[in-house]
Amino acid sequence: MLVKRRGFLLLDSLVSFVISILIIATLAITIGQERQTINHWESRVSAHKVMLLHLKGKSIPHIMIIGGNKYQFSQNETGLKVMGQDGKSFEVKK
């Protein structure tokens, strides 16, 4: 037989609310980390695209804008280098 206890419904609701908040916070943190990973890979792919374009043709400017980000290409005797707008550099050695 069920016995009604006073305050049980309030406690149950609070526990459900805390669990929901924890799930939402975990999802927000996870999505933020995944967004950073995707942005890193996107900038890496764009930097490699700039390198390939410069290897393919000579009349390409050294500063290019791809997807709203600025990339600067440089080449020396040791390899190719692309500096991203966020300060990250991507290098390929010969």
Order of alpha helices (4+ residues) and beta strands (2+ residues): alpha-beta-beta-beta-beta
